[in-house]
Amino acid sequence: MKKLFLIISLAALAFGCSSVPQQESTQVKPEIRFKDGKLKIVQFTDVHWDNRQSDVRVPQIIGSVIEAEKPDVIVFTGDVVTGGPVIGNWNKFVDYMHGIGIPYAVVMGNHDPETHSVADGSVQWSRQATRDTIFTILEKSPLFLGERGPAELQGMGNYVLPVLASDGSDKVGGLLYCMDSYDYAENTDFAGGYGWFSFDQIQWYREQSKAYAKANGGKPVPAFAFFHIPLPEYALIKTDSRTLGNRMENVYAGELNSGMFSSMYEMGDVMGTFVGHDHNNDYIGLYGGIALAYGKSSGVDTYGDLIKGGRVIMMYEGQRYFDTWLRSETGEKVDMFYYPSGIADDEIEKYKEYPAHNVNPEKKGV
């Protein structure tokens, strides 16, 4: 515990230091492997790295969750850096993750290439970088698991991370789909709204799913999907009585429903999707047998009234079930959710256990 705290503290000091020398992008990426049949993932979202409170508070928030959970993998679901200078702050982020020493993945959010300023009481966003520039920085990190993905797809950072078997073999026991949900609608009919997954991205996902299922004897490989902007289907579970967590703002999905959820439903591999974007939502619920989950906003230089922290996800090797909960920066573990039942801890407490009775009927059978 003390050793981990020291590592986190040293990583925090990297904010004021020069960049840690990074390896070239040709390096071999770390593999992701189940340990005794389990993989613990921590999702951080909407970190909103800035030059105001972030230099102190972000290491505290992320570090507290990591110290409590000791994950195998970390996934950042967008809007990681939002303050200028954008390139300088992305380098700070990479330096910090180098100090943490845990493999991590990143998907792009709508604000990642941007920085913001406040004028006349309103926030103004301006583009200062490109996704290509950001990935040039990330690819130099020896712990970064991601890649740019196929050049023909919308956005950048569409990739799938196989989770290998506990026994040391190359058998794939789980998949982590990481996708760029893009930023803003470019079509004039929907200008001003958020973008949506393109058909090419959906087709790419379907091809990946089919290929891994074929290698798995025709059986879909249990998978999670991580991206930034929620699917329109998130709005359909918001008022469901069994949806668990805070629902304090609207679901700001893409302007069009291009069918990503439908494809995940048809392919049968994705058990849950994990997003960010809406800082005052951290709920999870079931729709069509797929868990739709928000992460927990981790940024302090942004809007949002919820306590900061992260979402923890426990994946089980080759199994179509998982557990997930929220861990706050102050240490609380809340909103435990079990998939596929969709049951939560507070529901379990309502059930009454009845003792077994020894019965011996005279007539046997139905």
RAWO-V460747 format. One record per backbone hydrogen bond with DSSP energy under -0.5 kcal/mol. CO is the residue of the C=O (numbers start at 0). NH is the residue of the N-H. If there is no record, write none. Layout:
BEGIN
CO_NH ; CO_NH
END
This chain:
BEGIN
0_4 ; 1_5 ; 2_6 ; 3_7 ; 4_8 ; 5_9 ; 6_10 ; 7_11 ; 8_12 ; 9_13 ; 10_13 ; 11_14 ; 12_15 ; 13_16 ; 23_26 ; 30_32 ; 31_163 ; 33_35 ; 34_37 ; 36_316 ; 37_34 ; 38_40 ; 38_314 ; 39_71 ; 39_72 ; 40_312 ; 41_43 ; 41_74 ; 42_310 ; 43_76 ; 44_297 ; 45_298 ; 46_299 ; 48_81 ; 48_82 ; 52_55 ; 52_56 ; 53_57 ; 53_58 ; 55_59 ; 56_60 ; 57_61 ; 58_62 ; 59_63 ; 60_64 ; 61_65 ; 62_66 ; 63_67 ; 64_68 ; 65_69 ; 72_41 ; 73_104 ; 74_43 ; 74_76 ; 75_77 ; 75_106 ; 77_45 ; 78_47 ; 79_48 ; 81_115 ; 84_88 ; 85_89 ; 86_90 ; 87_91 ; 88_92 ; 89_93 ; 90_94 ; 91_95 ; 92_96 ; 93_97 ; 94_98 ; 95_99 ; 96_100 ; 96_101 ; 102_73 ; 103_144 ; 104_75 ; 106_77 ; 107_180 ; 108_111 ; 110_113 ; 112_127 ; 112_128 ; 114_125 ; 116_118 ; 116_123 ; 118_121 ; 121_118 ; 123_116 ; 125_114 ; 129_133 ; 130_134 ; 131_135 ; 132_136 ; 133_137 ; 134_138 ; 136_139 ; 137_140 ; 139_22 ; 140_143 ; 142_103 ; 147_156 ; 147_157 ; 149_152 ; 156_158 ; 158_177 ; 159_161 ; 160_175 ; 161_31 ; 161_163 ; 162_172 ; 162_173 ; 163_33 ; 164_167 ; 170_164 ; 170_172 ; 172_317 ; 173_162 ; 174_176 ; 174_223 ; 175_160 ; 176_225 ; 177_158 ; 178_180 ; 182_194 ; 184_191 ; 186_189 ; 187_190 ; 189_192 ; 192_184 ; 193_254 ; 197_201 ; 198_202 ; 199_203 ; 200_204 ; 201_205 ; 202_206 ; 203_207 ; 204_208 ; 205_209 ; 206_210 ; 207_211 ; 208_212 ; 209_213 ; 210_214 ; 211_215 ; 212_215 ; 212_217 ; 212_218 ; 213_216 ; 215_218 ; 221_174 ; 222_270 ; 222_271 ; 223_176 ; 224_273 ; 225_178 ; 227_275 ; 229_253 ; 230_233 ; 231_234 ; 232_235 ; 232_236 ; 233_236 ; 236_239 ; 239_242 ; 243_283 ; 245_281 ; 245_282 ; 249_251 ; 250_252 ; 255_257 ; 258_262 ; 259_263 ; 260_264 ; 261_265 ; 262_266 ; 263_267 ; 268_222 ; 270_290 ; 271_224 ; 272_292 ; 273_226 ; 274_294 ; 275_277 ; 276_278 ; 277_280 ; 279_247 ; 282_293 ; 283_243 ; 284_291 ; 286_289 ; 289_286 ; 290_272 ; 290_292 ; 291_284 ; 292_274 ; 294_296 ; 295_44 ; 296_308 ; 299_301 ; 307_328 ; 309_326 ; 310_42 ; 311_324 ; 312_40 ; 312_314 ; 313_322 ; 314_38 ; 315_318 ; 318_320 ; 320_315 ; 321_338 ; 322_313 ; 323_336 ; 324_311 ; 325_333 ; 326_309 ; 327_330 ; 331_327 ; 331_333 ; 333_325 ; 335_344 ; 336_323 ; 336_338 ; 337_341 ; 337_342 ; 338_321 ; 342_337 ; 343_346 ; 343_347 ; 344_348 ; 346_349 ; 346_350 ; 347_350 ; 356_358
END
